């Protein structure tokens, strides 16, 4: 289904076979992986999180921040979805419906047909899921995410319903571990190692509903190869003055090379670099990130900025800009529970929830 925006997911979508990155359809989508947001506190602040102590997604964003975790167990679950025309809770269904094998199911066929009718031709959906298990500076985590960009047409031909889907998509999922440690009182370093499953694809098919309700693939020229590798990130966090935090993260420092299962294609993640800064006073935090500054792996440099205001010891409000679009958020924190909610300028299409428990 498939629009080039920014997020990873629940569906295996894909890659296209070729000998080099430049020749792969959807190659520019690889850079979009750097635009993914993994926790609602960060999203409410425009996605800025590289120099933000206490975020749920520290192991993903900047593992050096784990050095400041209290040594107690904690678990978090984080969910983000952005879909047009699908709403935030319909995005998983929308993504599943976009896969040619799934559309043979009448329910999925109805979903694609309906979206094609509602939105005209241009549709899309983004999704991220993050689950973490922490003990102080150690973290185990898993992510799933998808970015989808499709041209969908639905029509009635000779009394039969037909859908045509053409678009690009990818899924990026990881299972990894992270660790952060202080080098000195005001400087920390962290490492993240993870297994990466990466799917990229060209979705190109036509399906038709027969007179008795059966779904037939008229044409399926989709190409969805996939690869498996491991990756390594290194993060640094430094406080040059009280209330000021600086962050530097090198991603994919081992430049993982993916080979498709069939062996007829490969592509590589080149090392890329992110920098961030935060300024904190008694009740406010301002944060600014610049992602993908080396402009590797396609895509573009990404600016994220946000503000958090602590209303009292438990409640906070947040505002920010993510890819130039406004975000707002709300947070609650007690001794054992951390809850955050964030959305954008179209709440009916975009939502992020995070829940953490400490004991």
C-alpha positions in Angstrom: 0.0 0.0 0.0 2.5 2.4 -0.1 3.4 5.9 0.4 6.9 7.3 1.0 6.6 8.8 4.4 8.3 7.4 7.3 7.5 4.3 9.5 8.2 0.5 10.1 5.7 -2.4 10.6 3.8 -5.5 11.0 3.7 -6.6 7.4 6.4 -8.2 5.2 6.4 -5.9 2.2 9.7 -6.0 0.3 12.7 -5.4 -2.0 13.3 -5.6 -5.7 16.1 -7.6 -7.2 19.1 -5.9 -8.7 22.8 -5.7 -8.4 23.2 -2.3 -6.8 21.3 0.1 -4.6 21.0 2.7 -7.3 19.1 0.3 -9.5 16.7 -0.9 -6.9 13.1 0.4 -7.1 12.3 2.3 -3.9 16.0 2.9 -3.3 15.3 6.4 -2.0 13.0 4.8 0.7 16.1 3.4 2.5 16.8 6.9 3.9 13.3 7.0 5.3 14.2 4.5 8.0 15.9 7.4 9.7 12.6 9.2 10.0 11.0 6.6 12.1 9.7 7.5 15.5 9.5 4.9 18.3 8.0 6.5 21.4 5.3 9.0 22.1 7.3 11.3 24.3 9.8 11.8 21.5 7.0 12.2 18.9 5.2 14.8 21.0 8.5 16.8 20.8 8.7 16.5 17.1 10.6 13.2 17.1 13.7 14.8 18.8 15.3 12.3 21.2 19.0 11.9 20.6 19.9 14.0 23.7 16.8 13.5 25.7 17.4 11.5 28.9 14.7 9.2 30.0 13.0 8.3 26.7 11.6 4.8 26.2 13.5 4.4 22.8 17.0 5.2 24.1 18.3 1.9 22.9 17.2 2.6 19.4 17.8 6.4 19.3 21.0 6.8 21.4 22.2 3.9 23.6 24.5 6.2 25.5 21.4 7.5 27.3 21.0 4.1 28.9 23.9 5.0 31.2 21.6 7.3 33.1 18.9 4.7 33.8 18.2 3.7 37.4 19.1 0.1 38.1 15.6 -1.4 38.2 13.6 -3.4 35.8 11.3 -1.7 33.3 9.2 -2.7 30.3 7.7 -0.5 27.6 5.3 -0.9 24.7 5.1 1.8 22.0 2.8 2.0 19.0 2.7 4.6 16.2 0.4 4.6 13.1 -0.3 7.2 10.4 -2.6 6.3 7.6 -4.4 8.1 4.7 -7.2 7.2 4.4 -6.8 4.5 7.0 -6.9 5.7 10.6 -4.3 4.9 13.2 -6.0 1.7 14.3 -6.8 0.6 10.7 -3.2 0.8 9.5 -2.2 -2.8 10.2 -5.2 -4.1 8.3 -4.5 -1.7 5.5 -0.9 -2.9 5.2 -1.9 -6.5 5.3 -4.5 -5.9 2.6 -1.8 -4.5 0.3 0.1 -7.8 0.0 -1.0 -9.7 -3.1 -1.4 -13.0 -1.3 -3.5 -11.4 1.4 -5.9 -9.6 -1.0 -7.3 -13.0 -2.1 -9.1 -13.0 1.3 -12.5 -11.3 0.6 -12.1 -9.1 3.7 -8.7 -7.8 2.5 -10.0 -7.3 -1.0 -12.9 -5.3 0.4 -10.4 -3.1 2.4 -8.3 -2.3 -0.7 -11.4 -1.7 -2.8 -12.8 0.6 -0.2 -9.6 2.6 0.2 -9.3 3.0 -3.6 -12.8 4.4 -3.7 -12.4 6.7 -0.8 -9.0 8.2 -1.5 -9.0 8.3 -5.3 -5.6 6.9 -6.2 -2.9 8.1 -3.8 -2.8 6.3 -0.4 -0.3 5.5 2.2 0.4 4.2 5.7 3.3 4.2 8.2 3.7 2.1 11.3 6.2 1.5 14.1 6.1 -0.8 17.1 8.8 -0.9 19.8 8.9 -3.2 22.9 11.7 -2.9 25.4 13.0 -4.8 28.5 15.4 -2.9 30.6 17.6 -3.3 33.7 19.5 -0.1 34.3 22.0 0.4 31.5 21.1 -2.9 29.7 18.2 -3.1 27.3 16.7 -5.8 25.0 14.3 -4.6 22.4 12.4 -5.4 19.3 11.0 -3.2 16.5 8.8 -3.5 13.6 7.9 -0.9 11.0 6.6 -0.3 7.5 6.4 2.6 5.0 3.9 2.2 2.2 3.2 4.3 -0.8 0.6 3.1 -3.3 -1.4 4.2 -6.3 -4.7 2.3 -5.8 -7.6 2.2 -8.3 -10.9 0.4 -7.7 -13.6 0.2 -10.3 -16.5 -2.0 -11.5 -15.8 -3.7 -14.8 -18.6 -5.7 -16.5 -20.4 -5.8 -13.2 -17.3 -7.2 -11.3 -15.3 -5.3 -8.7 -11.6 -4.9 -9.6 -8.6 -3.3 -7.8 -5.2 -2.3 -9.3 -2.3 -1.6 -6.9 1.0 -0.2 -7.9 3.5 1.2 -5.4 6.7 0.9 -3.3 7.1 -0.3 0.3 9.5 -1.6 2.8 9.5 -3.2 6.2 12.4 -3.0 8.7 12.3 -5.1 11.8 15.0 -5.7 14.4 15.8 -7.7 17.5 18.7 -6.2 19.5 20.5 -5.3 22.7 21.9 -2.1 23.9 24.2 -1.0 26.7 25.3 2.4 28.0 28.1 3.4 30.4 29.6 6.6 31.7 33.2 7.4 30.6 33.3 10.1 33.2 30.9 12.3 35.2 29.5 14.2 32.2 30.1 11.8 29.3 28.6 8.5 28.3 29.0 6.0 25.5 26.6 3.3 24.3 26.4 0.5 21.8 23.5 -1.2 20.1 23.8 -4.5 18.2 20.8 -5.9 16.4 19.7 -8.5 13.9 18.0 -6.7 11.0 15.3 -8.1 8.7 14.7 -5.9 5.8 12.1 -6.2 3.1 11.8 -3.9 0.1 9.4 -4.2 -2.7 7.5 -3.2 -5.7 3.8 -4.1 -5.3 2.1 -4.4 -8.7 -1.0 -6.4 -9.2 -4.7 -6.6 -10.3 -7.4 -8.6 -8.5 -11.0 -9.1 -9.3 -14.0 -10.4 -7.4 -15.9 -13.1 -9.3 -19.7 -13.4 -9.6 -19.8 -15.9 -6.7 -17.5 -13.8 -4.5 -14.2 -15.6 -5.2 -11.1 -13.4 -5.5 -8.8 -14.0 -8.6 -5.4 -12.4 -9.3 -5.7 -11.2 -12.9 -2.0 -10.1 -12.8 0.7 -10.2 -10.2 4.0 -8.6 -11.1 5.0 -7.8 -7.6 8.6 -8.5 -6.5 9.3 -8.8 -2.8 12.8 -10.2 -2.0 14.1 -9.8 1.6 17.4 -10.0 3.5 18.9 -10.6 6.9 21.9 -9.1 8.5 23.2 -7.6 11.7 24.0 -3.9 12.5 25.9 -1.9 15.0 25.3 1.7 16.3 27.5 3.7 18.6 26.2 6.7 20.5 27.8 9.4 22.7 26.1 11.8 25.1 28.0 14.7 26.7 27.0 17.5 29.1 29.3 20.4 28.6 27.4 22.6 31.1 24.6 22.1 33.6 21.3 21.7 31.7 22.9 21.2 28.3 23.2 17.8 26.5 25.0 17.0 23.3 24.6 13.8 21.3 26.3 12.1 18.4 25.2 8.7 17.0 26.9 6.7 14.2 24.5 4.2 12.7 25.2 1.1 10.8 29.0 1.5 11.5 29.6 -2.0 10.2 27.9 -1.1 6.8 25.7 -4.3 6.8 25.3 -5.9 3.4 22.0 -7.6 2.7 21.6 -10.5 0.3 18.2 -11.5 -0.8 17.0 -15.0 -0.1 17.1 -15.9 -3.8 20.7 -14.5 -4.0 19.9 -12.5 -7.1 20.1 -9.1 -5.4 22.0 -7.2 -2.7 21.9 -3.8 -1.1 23.9 -2.1 1.7 23.3 0.3 4.6 26.1 2.7 4.7 27.2 4.4 7.9 25.2 7.5 8.7 25.4 10.2 11.4 23.0 12.0 13.7 23.6 14.9 16.1 21.3 16.3 18.8 21.2 18.9 21.5 18.9 19.5 24.5 18.6 22.4 27.0 16.9 21.8 30.3 15.8 24.1 33.1 13.6 23.5 36.2 10.4 22.8 34.2 11.2 23.0 30.5 13.2 21.0 28.0 14.1 22.1 24.4 15.5 19.5 22.0 16.8 19.6 18.5 18.0 16.7 16.3 19.6 16.6 12.8 19.3 13.2 11.4 21.1 11.6 8.4 23.5 14.5 8.2 25.8 12.4 5.9 23.0 12.0 3.4 23.8 8.3 3.0 21.4 5.6 2.0 19.1 8.0 0.1 16.7 10.3 1.6 17.6 13.7 3.0 18.7 15.4 6.2 15.9 15.5 8.7 15.4 18.3 11.3 13.3 17.5 14.4 12.7 20.0 17.2 10.4 20.1 20.2 9.6 21.4 23.7 8.4 19.8 26.9 6.9 21.7 29.8 6.5 20.0 33.2 3.1 21.0 34.6 3.9 19.4 38.0 5.7 16.4 39.3 3.6 14.0 37.2 2.1 15.7 34.2 3.8 17.2 31.1 2.7 18.8 27.8 4.8 18.7 24.6 4.9 20.4 21.2 7.2 20.0 18.2 7.9 19.8 14.5 8.6 16.6 12.7 9.4 16.9 9.0 7.9 20.3 9.2 4.6 19.1 10.6 3.2 20.0 14.0 3.0 17.5 16.8 1.5 17.7 20.3 1.8 15.3 23.2 0.8 14.6 26.8 2.7 12.7 29.4 2.0 11.2 32.9 4.7 9.8 35.1 4.5 8.2 38.6 6.9 6.1 40.5 6.0 2.9 38.6 4.0 4.0 35.5 5.0 6.1 32.5 2.3 6.9 29.9 2.5 9.2 26.9 0.1 10.1 24.1 1.0 12.1 20.9 -0.6 13.0 17.7 -0.3 15.4 14.8 -2.4 17.9 12.9 -4.8 15.2 11.8 -5.6 13.1 14.9 -8.1 10.9 13.0 -5.2 9.6 10.9 -2.2 9.7 13.3 -1.7 8.5 16.8 1.1 7.3 19.1 0.9 5.6 22.5 3.6 4.6 24.9 3.2 2.7 28.2 6.0 1.9 30.6 6.1 0.0 33.8 8.9 0.0 36.4 9.4 -2.2 39.4 
